Amino acid sequence: MEAISRGRRAVSMTVKLTEVGSWRVDRHHTVAPLFAFFLLMNSREALFEDLRTLVIKVGTRVLCEDDNSLSEAQLANLSSGISALQDRGYSVVLVTSGAVGVGMGVLGYSERPTVPAEKQACAAIGQIRLMQKYADLFKSHGKTVGQILLTGDDFHDAKRFNNVRQTVRTLLAKGVVPIVNENDTVTTEEIKVGDNDKLSADVAQFLEADLLVILSDEEGLYDKNPKAHADARRIEVVERITPDILRLAEEKPGSKVSVGGMRAKLNAIRQATEAGTPAVLARGHRVNLVELVQGRGAGTLFLPRSTRIDRKRRWLAFVSKAKGQLLLDPGAVKAMQGKPSSVLPAGIKKVRGTFEPGDFVEICTLKGEVIGRGRTAYSSADVGKIKGRKSGEITEILGRKGPGEIIHRDRLVVY
């Protein structure tokens, strides 16, 4: 991947609406010369040549039947595919959904419970059954699995974040397949990761994974909702997840079992690609994982940014949980995106959320588009008092001395 990263840092070129082999580029996209070479040579597989560490996320709708029972065929295909990848030298982490869905089937729920205690009861029952199935199936291929249950606190605290990373790396070094899920039996809203799409992106980040694969009940990303539009077309390659791409995630009828949807998947993929990890969104039913990881499978490929964010800033940028938002005027946004700079009170127009000094906040345009994240030196109440004012006025307004920056550039990541 280092060679790819070096190539993408070179001067870019524009590819017009075209189709070359299995690649499709819609509208005008900026593609680095190395990627243009891939397009012209019909070598999608070349992007996948140097992959070693993979994170594969599988959703509830892939693992469970309509009656919420586990699909034996799907579990068998998944374990067989991951085992085959491991035999070929890949290190694979599986992020799995399904525990709550399985528990629902055992307890007789037809719809996902909304009462936290009932959902946690489903998770307690379903988790052990799900892991037993995985353990038995992987054992039939001569593989050992290890269970890792996480909460948001494991990511929000830097020390625990690093401990989890070392544990997973140790398991991979020992040839074990780590199976990760959120600890739904104990999580509350305050310590919740969000959903397993977000969890898979978090895992991909602390491992600095070479590829994130999200398996769902869709063939990939479409130019419109395929369940509502017969002429919907699957997009082969997405260079960057922009607001226009996010708008393709139309609201769809919700599942009675699973959480999230296409928007959640795109947000997770955006997190991975912005940190430098490419991603594939593909249909999980009867998927051939070896072909998919070698670039010969269907689905939508999401290209990564040209350079990886370093580990410290990666944690700042995505894994940490934001407590609020700062909306900046256009001039401040332009200044921040031009070169590394701090967030000053003069550029802030609005404050959203409630936060304290040291909390993480998102940096947004006036339209609400997130452009960065950082650690604030002031509370939301104090920022509300000094927003739009000069740094030299902070002491007079607050009645005490404080830093001139709301967020210092060393504690800030701009996407």
N, C-alpha and C positions, 0 to 999 in steps of 0.2 A: 504493500500500500504506500510505502514511502516514495517509490518511483512515481506512482500515480499522483501523489500530493505535490511532488516537485513539478510534474508536468502541468498541473492545473494552475500553478502560480504564474505561468507564462502569459503572454499577451493573448487576449481572447478574440474569438471571431464570432460572427453572427450566421446562424443557419436558418434559412427561410423555411416556410411550410414545406415539408418533404417527408418522404418515407424511404428509408434505406434498410433493406432486409427486414429484421424484426424490430427495428427502431422507428419510432415516430416522434417528430418534434413539432408540436403545434404552436402557432403564432411565431413570434420571434424570440428565440432563446439565445443567450450568450453561452457558448460552449468553449472550453479551453482546447487548444490544439490537440492534446493527447486524446480527449474525448471525441473531438471531431474525427480523429483517425479511427477510433473505435466505430463511429457511425459509418464512415466510408468503407471500412473493411468488414462490416457486418460482424464485428468481434465483441459482442456483448460479453462473451465468456471471459475476455481478457481482464475485465474489471474484477473478476472473481478469482483470478489465478492465485493470489497471495493470501487468501483468507485463511485464518487459523482459529480465531476465537469467535464463536457464534452465539448469539442469544436468540432463542426461538420462543415466541409466545403463542399459545394456543387458547382460543376462546371457548366459552361454555357451549355456544351453539355448534361448535365443531365436535366437542367431546360427548355431548348428551343427545339422547333420542328425544322425540316429542313428549314422551312421558317422564322426562327428566332422569331416566336411567342412563347409566354410562354406556356408550357405544363401544362394545368389545372390538369391533372391526377398526374403529378410529384409533383407539388406544394401541391396538396391535400394530397398525400401520405407523403410528407416530414413534413408538418404541423401536420398531424395526429400522425406521429411517434414521433416527438419531444414533442408533448403534452402528449402522453402516457408515455414518459420517465419522464417528469416533474411530472406527477401524481404518478409515482413510487418513487419520492424523489430525482431525479437527477436535478442538475443545468446545463442547457444547453445554450451554446452560439452558434449561427448560423453565420458562415462566408459565405456569399453568393456572387456568381458571377451572371452575367446575365443582369446587367443594360445596358451595352453598346449593348449587343445583342438584347435586347428588343427595345432599341432606334433605332437600325439599321432597324428593321422590320417596325417601324413607319415611318421612313424617307426614306425607300425604298432602303437601301444599301444591296447589295448582298454579299459584302465582307467587312471585318473590315476595316474602314478608317485608312489611315496612317497619314493624316494631323491632328495634335493635336486638333485644334479647332473643327474639324468635329467629332472626337471621343468624345470630351467633350460635344458637343451638343447632341450626341446620349445618353451619360450618363445622362445628365440633364433630358431628356425626359423619358428614361428607368427607372431611379431610382425611380421616384415617382409612376410609374405604378407598378413596382415590389413590392414596399413597400405596396401599397394599396392592392395588391393581398394577400400578407402575412398577413396584418392586418385583412382582412376579413376572411381568412381561419382560422387563430388562434382564432379569436373571436368566430367562430362557435364551438370551443372546450373550450370556456370560458377562453382563455388566452389573455394576453396583450403583445404587442411587443414594443420594443424601438429601434430606429435607431441610429447607431453610424457610422459616416463617418470619416475615418482617413487618414492621409498622413504620409510619412516617418518621418517628423519632430516631429510628436507626439510620435515616438519611440526613435528618436535619442537624444532628450532632456530629461534628467532624470526626471525633474520636471513634464513635460507634460506626460511622460510615467507613472509616479505614479498617476497622476490625472486621466488618462484614466482607470487605474487599479481599482481605488476606485469607479469610476462611474459605471463600469461594475459590480463590486461586490455589489454595492448598488442596482442595478437593479435586480440582481439575488436574493438578500435577500428579495426583494419585490415581488418575484414570476413572474417577467417580463422575457420574452425571448429577450435578446439583439440580434439584427441583425446587423452584422458588414460588412462593405464594404469599399474599398478604395474610397476616394473622387475624383473620376475621372473627375469631372467637374472643378477642380482647380489644380490637380497635374501636375507638370512638371517633367522632367527627374531628376532634382536635388532633389526633395522631394518625389519621388515615392517610395513606399514600394518595388515594384518589380512585384509581382503577388499575387493572392489571396491564393495560396498555401503557400507562404512565410508569408503572412498576418496571416493565420490561425496558423502557428507555433509561430509567435510573440504573438498572443493572448493567445495561450496555455501556453506560457512561463510566461507572466506577471500575469496570473491567477494561475500559478502552477497547471494546470489542470491534472486530473488523466488519461485522455485518449484524444487523437486526432484522429478523424475519417475523412478521406478524401474520398468523394464519387465522382467517375468519371464514364466514360463509359467503364472502364476495370474491370474485375473480381478481379484484384489484380496484383501482380508482377509476370511475367512469366520468365522462363529461356531463352526465346527468344521472339521476336516480334510475338504475336499470329496472327496479321493481315497479316503477311508474311510467317509464318511457321505453317502448320496444326498440327504438332506434338509438338507444344509449351505446356509446362506444368506449371500450376500455382504453385508458391512456397507458402507453407502454413505458414512458420515461417522464419523470418530473424532475426538472433541474433544481427548483427551489420552491418551497411551500410559501406562497404569497397569499395575501388576503383573497385574491381571486380563486386560488386553489382551495382554500378553506371553504369558500362559498359553494363549492361543488358537493360538500357534505350536506345534502338536503336532509331535513327531518324525515325520519321514516317511522312507521309504526313500531313501537317499542316491543322488545321481547319480554315475555313473562318471566324469563329466567336470567338473562344476562344483563350486564351493566355497560353503559357507554354506547358507542356507535361509531360511525365513520368519522365524526368530528374528533372524538377522543383518540382514534387511531392516528389521524393526521397530526394532532397536537403532539402525540408521543413521537411520531416519526420526525416531525419538525425538530423536536428536542435532540434526537439522535443525529440527524444530518447537520444541524447547526454546530454540534460538537465534533463533527468530522467523521461520523460513522454512517455509511450508506445503509439503506433499508429496502426491504421488499415486502409488499403487501400482496398476499396471494390466498387462494381458496385452500382451506385445510383438508377438505374431504378427499381422501385417497391421494393426497399429495405425494409426489416423489421428491423427497427432500434432497437426495443426492443431485438430481438434475437441477433442482431449484437453486441450490448453493453453487452449482457449477455454471449458472447463467443460462441453462437450457430450458428452464421451466417457465410457465406463464406467470402472470401477475404484473404489478407495477413496480418499477425500480425507481427509487428516490436517490438522487445523487447527493453526496456530501459536500460541505463547503471545502474550500481548497486547503485549509490548514486546520489542524486540530487545536482546540482550546486546551491550554495546559490544565493539569488536574485541579489546581486550586480554583481557577476561574470557572472550570466546568461545574464544580460544586456550587459556586456562587450563582452561575448562570441558570441552572436548571433544577438541581436536586434540592436545594434549600427551598423551604416553603415561604412564599411571599405573603405578607400580612396586609399589604395595601398597595396603592398605586400613586405615582406622581405624574401628572399630565403636564407636559412641557409645551411652550410656545414653539412655532416653527423655527425660529432663529436658534433656539437652544438645541432643538433636535438636529438641525443641520450641523451645528458646531460639534456635537457629540459624535455624530457619524463621520465627521471629517477626520478627526484625530482624537487620541485619548484625552479626555478632559473630565473634570469633576462636575457634579450637579450643583449649581449655585441657586440660591433662593430667587434671584432675579428672573430666572427662566421658568419658574414653576407657576402654572396658572390654576391648577386644581389639585386637591388632595382627596383621595378615596381610601376608605378603610380606617381602622384604628391600629396604631402600632407604637412601639416604644423605641428608644435609642438602642441600636444594635440589631433590630429586626430587619428582615429582608423585605424590600419593596420592588415592585416592577416600575420601570420607566416607560412611559407611553406618550404617543402623540395625542393631540386634542381629540382625535377620532377614536382613541382607545387602542390603537395598534401598539402592541408591546415591542419595544426596541432594545430593552436591556433590563438588567436587574442589579441591585446592589444593597449594601448594608448602610442604613441611615444613621446619622449621628444625632438626629432629633426625633422627638415623638411627633405623631400626627397633629396633636394639638399645637405644638410649637411651630411646625411647618406651616400650619394654617395661619399663624400670626405673621410669619416673616416671608411668606411666598410673595413674589413680585418685587421684593425690596432688595437693596444692595447689601452685600455682606457686611459692610462697615456699619450698618444700622442694627445688626442683630443684638448687640449688647444693650443698646438703648431700648429696643422693643421688648426683649425678654427680661431685662433687668439683671442679666448675668452674662459673663463672658463665655463664648463658645466658639467652635471652629467656624471658619468662613464658608465651608462647603457642607451642603446637606449630605452628599455622598462623595467621599474622596475617590479619585480615580483608581487608587490601588484597591478599593473595595467595590469596584464597579465593573460590569461586563456589558459591552454594547454588542448586540447581535449583528 
